[in-house]
């Protein structure tokens, strides 16, 4: 189990680094979007390439951050019934979900997306829009994103098995904070208002 947990830790480090990279991609998208809007409204100029790079980067954010979101246990869950069950039962549900739903779906999408990317790469597929960009980089994001998500699923599975065998904490309770982002923002605003008075 120690070896498996070391693999899980390495996967988590990789996914965490990619999550931090996506933060910077988000900033780049905001700057490109704002710059594009300012140039379009001020100078009445527009470029399909700049519009497409926004779309490509939005896709990168979604696909590359999916694994990070799962790692941080921030993905959408339907907990109406699940929260009433014991911790062990909740973890078993996650094990079944990862093994029989998440991993097969990720593997299937990777399997289908690789030829999709290869055709675009070999043919150097270009956007049909005037001045548009080459398409293969964005098509490469599909298998890469789902591969990273499947790695995160494997890491989560290892942590679930460690919990079930008594070798680790409950991975479903490992959020960095029990406070949601919205609650943290509300607390920060309240603290600033209190400091002003």
N, C-alpha and C positions, 0 to 999 in steps of 0.2 A: 504493500500500500504506500510506503514512503516513496518508492520510485514513481508510482502513478501520480502521487501528490506533487512530486517535483516536476513532472510533465505538465500537470495542471497549472502550477505556478509559472512555468515558462510561457505557456499559452496565455495566461492572464497578463503577463508582462508585455507580450507582443500586442495583444488586443488593447491594453491600456495605452501603449505608445501610439497605436493607430487612432485611438479615440482622441488623444491630444492633438494629433495631426489634423483630424477632422475639425477641431475647434478653429484652427488657423484657416482651413478651407472655407469655413463658414464666414470668417472675417473677410476673406478675399471675395467671396460671393457678394457680400454686402457692399463692399467698395466698388466692385464691377457694376452691380445693379444701380447703385447711386450715381456713379460716373456716367453710365449709359443713359440714365434718365435725364441727368443734367444736360448732357451733350445733345440729346434728342430734343428737349424742350427749349434749350437756349439757342442752339445753332441749327436746329431742324435737320440734323444729320443722324443717320442710323447705320448700323452695321449688323448683318446677319451673323458674322463671326462672333461679335460680342454678345449677341443674344444667345447663340448656341453654346458659348463657353459657360454662360450662366446655367443653362439647362444641364450641361455635362457635370458641372460642379454640384448642382442640386442632386443629381443622380449619385455622384460620388459620396456626398454627405449621407444620403439615405442608405446606400449599399454598404459603405465602409463603417458606418456607425451602428449598424444593426447588431453586430457582435458585441460592441462595447455596451450598448443598451442592455443586452441580455446579460453580460458580465456583471453590470451594476444592479441587476434585478429590477430594472426600471421599465421593462416591457409591459404591455397590457396583459392583465390577468383577469379572469372571470372568477372572482373569489366568493361568490354568493354562497355556494355550498362548501367549497374547499376550506374556507376559513373556520368552519365549524368542526373540521376533522382534526384528528391528532397530528402532531408534527411528522411522525413516521409515515402516516398515510399520505400526507401532503407531499412528502419527498418521494414516496413510491409513485404517486401520480406524475410527478415531474420526470422520474426515471422512465416510466412508460411513454410519456409524451415525447421525451427526447429520442428514445430508442425507436419508437414506432411511427412517429409523425414528423418531428423536426429533422432528424438526420436523413431519413429517406427522401423527404422533400428537398433538402439542400443538395443531396447527392444527385437526384434527378435533375434539378435545375442546372447544376454544374455540368452534368453529362449533356444536356441539351444546349447549353449556352456556349460550350467550347467550340463546337462546329460553327455556330452562329458567328462567333468572334473570328475564327479561322478564315471563313469566307470573306469577311470584311477586311481582314488583314492582308490576305493574299491578293485580293482585287484592289486594295488601297481605296476602299469605298469612300466616296465623298458625299457630303450633304447635297441634296438636290436644290438647296437654296443658293442663290447667287452670292458668292463670297463666303459660303459656309465652310465648315471645318471637315477634316477627315473623321470618319465615324468609328474606326476600330478601337481607339482608346476607350470610348464610352462603352462599347460592347464588351471590352475586356473587364470592365468593372463588375459585370454581372457574375461571371464565375468566381472572380476574386472575392467579391462581397459575400457570396453564399459559401465559399470555402472558409472564409474567416468566421462566418456564423456557425458553420459546422464544427470548426475547431473550438469555439466557445461552448458549443453544446457538449463536446467531448469532455472539456474541462469541467463543466457543470455536472456531467454524469459521474466523473471521478469524485467530485466533492460530495455528491449525493451518496455514492457507495461508501465513502469514508464515514459519513454521518451514520448510515445504516449499520455499519460494522463497528461503530464506536471509536473511530480513528480521527474524527474531525467534528467541527461545529455544524449546525444546521445551515446549509447554503442559502436557504430561503430567508434567513434572518440576518444576512450579512450586508444589508444596505449600510452605506457609510453613515447615514443618519436616518432616524425615523421621521424626520421632518421633511415634508415635500418641498420642492423648489418654490412653490407658491407660498407655502407657510414661512419659509426662510425669508423670502422677499418681504412679506407682510411684517415679520418680526423686525427686519432691518429698517423698514419705513417707520414703524412705531418707535423704534429706538432713536432714530434721527429726529422725529417729532418731539420726543421726550427731551432730547438734548437741547433743542431750540428753546424750550420753555424754561 
